[in-house]
Amino acid sequence: MEQKDTTHFGYREVPVEDKARHVAEVFHSVAGKYDLMNDLMSMGIHRLWKWFTLNNSGVRRGAKVLDIAGGTGDLTRKFSQMVGDTGKVVLADINASMLNVGRDRLTDAGVVGNVEYVQANAEALPFPDNSFDCITIAFGLRNVTDKDKALASMYRVLKPGGQLMVLEFSKPADWLAKAYDAYSFHLLPKIGKVITGDEESYRYLAESIRMHPDQDTLKQMMVDVGFERCDYHNMTAGIVALHRGYKF
């Protein structure tokens, strides 16, 4: 099969080797106001989506967790409490600006000792095989250039018996689609402009959601790289879905 020379960056086609740089520029621009924008964009509901993810993680004291695209560290902070001083959480992000914001916020909150910070590309995770009991990637997979390669990399570093959890925007129910499109493409970029001074980054984020695989397609992608017992749970009428898969 011939390899594509271009990939999508939102609705634009860009050279494959340039996508990571374009995504980095977006998150460098919005890093400082990322959490505030998440609250405004979702009216705070993103906290419930993440709470549901944490509650279904099965993470126990002493576990080793990898939080990919962990950004400002809200999942890492909770996982740090769950694994305790005998466990470890690795916050990994490809973007240095997001990683620095996460490190500063967690350090200020007193989260030290069982958290490590690693700048890493999800497509080539720099960890040994069978390293983690649980892997999460929340609102990050849609920004990855080669999603199949990233999922395979996650499978490799997950321990047998471990679980991958992908929390991501997905395809909403038909009755909601028109209103959701109007919000995403008209109101969201305006909010981004007012809060961060960056309208284009939030236009990209809206486009990247539409270009992301739908629920059943992502489930099959997980199956194709080896994950078993794959399923998903829709939240907020399918605006967001939590996908889960296991390695046996």
N, C-alpha and C positions, 0 to 999 in steps of 0.2 A: 504494500500500500504506500503510495507516494505521500511524503510528509508535506504538510502545508507550510508555506513560507510566511503566511499572515495569520492573525487571530483577531478576535474582536476585543476592542476596548470601548465598552459601552456599545454604541451603534456604529462606531468607526472600525475600519479594518486597519491594523497596524502590523509592522513586521513582528514576528514572534519574539525576537530578541529584544524588542523595545517595550513590550507590554509591562514587564516588571518595573521599568523606570517610570512609565506613565502612572502606574498605580502608586508607586512610592511618592511621586510628586503630589498626588491627591491626598494621601494620608499625612504627609509632611505638612501640607497646608492646613488640615483640619485637626491635627493631633491635640492642640491645646484646648479646643472647645468640643472635643469628640463626645464626652459624656453628657455635656449639656445638650448637644444636638440630638443625642439618642433619646433623652427624656422628652424633648420637644417634638421630635419626629413621630415617636410612638405614643405620646401622651403618657409616658411612664410604663407602658405595658411591656416594654423590653425586659423590665425587672421580673415580671411574672414568667416570661418565656425562659429566662435564665434560671429562675427558681425551679421551674419544672424540670429543666435539664439536670440541675444539681441533685434534685430529689430522685431522679431515675438513674443516676450514675452508678449506684451501688458501691461508691468509694468508702472505704473503711480506714480506720487508724492503721498506719504503717504502709499504706499503699503508695505507689509511685504513679504520678499523674503528669501527662503532657498536655498543656493548654496551648494549642497552635493558634497563631493569629490572636494571641491573648491580649494584645493592645494595652489598654489602660488597667487591666488586671482585676476586673470585678469577679470573674469566675475563679481566677487564681487565689484571690483573697479568701473566698469561701472554702475552696479545696484545701488551702493551707490549714484551716481550722479542722477540717474533716480528717486529714491524714495525721495530724499531730506531730510531735517531735520525733517520732520514729519513722515518719514517711517523708516524701519529697514531692514537690511540685516544680515542674519546669515551665516557665512562661517563655514561649518562643514566638518571635515575630520577625518578619523579613524587614520591617521598617524600623530604622534606628530611632526616629522621632517618637513613634508610638511606644517602642520599648523603653525609652528614657522616661516618658510620661508615666508609664506603668510602674517602673522601678521607683521613681520619686514618690508616687502616690502610695504605693504599698509600704515603702520605708517610713513615710510620714505617719502611716496608720499603725506602725509597729509590727508589720509583717516581716520578720527576719528569721533566719535560721534554717527554715526548711523550704525556701524558695530559691531557685536559680533562674537566671535570665540569659537567654541564648538568642542571638540574631541568627535566624535560620530560614531557608527556603523550604516550604512544605514539600516540594518535589524531590528534595534530596536531603532528608533529615539527617543531621550529623550525630546519630546515636546508634549503638550496637543493636543487632537483632534482639527481639524479645525483651525489651527494656521496660515497658510500661504496662501497668494494670488497667489504665483507662486513658483514652486520648479524646480530647474535645477540640472542636474547631467551630467557633461561634461567629457567624457573619463574616467569614473569611474565605471560604472555599470558592465563592463566586469570583473572587479577585485573582485566583490562581490561574496561570496560563495553561498548564496541562493538568487538568483535574484527575485524569486517570493515573498519571504518574504520581501525583500527590497521594491519592488514595492507596496506591500500591506501596508507597513509602511508609504511610501510616500503618498498613498491614504488617510490613516487615518489622517495625519497631514495637508493635504491640505484643504482649506476652500471650501465649496460648491460654484461653479462658478469659482474655481481656475484651473490653468493649470499646468500640469507636462510637462517638456521638457527634453528629453533624447538625448544628442548629443554624438554619439559613432561611432567608426569604425564599418563598416558593410561589406556586400558582394559586391565586385565590379563587374562591367559588365564583361561578359565572355571574350570580346576582350582584356581586361586589365589584366586579372587574372595572366597570366604567367609572365609578366613583373613585376607586383606587388609582386608576390611571390619571384622572383629573388631579387628584392630590399629589401624586408622585411627580408629574411632569410640569405642573404649573405652580402649586403652592410650595412644595418642598425646596426647589431651587431658590425661591424668594426668601424662605426662612434662612437658608444657608447664607444668602447674601447679607441679610441683616445681622446675623449672629457672628459669622466668621469672615464676612467680606468676600466670600468665594462662592459664586453662584454655579460656576461650571463644574466644580468637584461634586456638588450634590446633584447636578444633572447627570453626571457620569454614574453616580451611585444608583440613581433611579433606572438608568439604562442597563446597568450591570445586573440588576435584579431580573429584568425582563429576559436577558440573555442566558440566565442560569437555567440548568436543566430542571424540568418539573419533577414532582414527587416520584412518580414511577420510573422515570428515566434515571434519576440519581440512585434510587434503590437498585436498579439493574447494574449500574456502574459499580456499586459496592460489591454486588454478587460476582461480577466479572473479574475482580482482582482477588477474590478468595474469601470475602466475608460471608458468614453464614447467619442464619436466623435474622435476616435483615427485615426491618419494618420501619414505618414512619408514623408519626402522630401529628396531625394538623392542629394548628392553634390559630385563633382569630380568623376563622373561616378560610384557612389555608394561606393567609398572608405569610405565615411562618410555618415551617415543619421541622420537627426533630426526627432525624434519621438515626437508627441504631443498627449496628452490626457487630458480630463476635468473631473471634479467631479461635479455632479449635485445633 
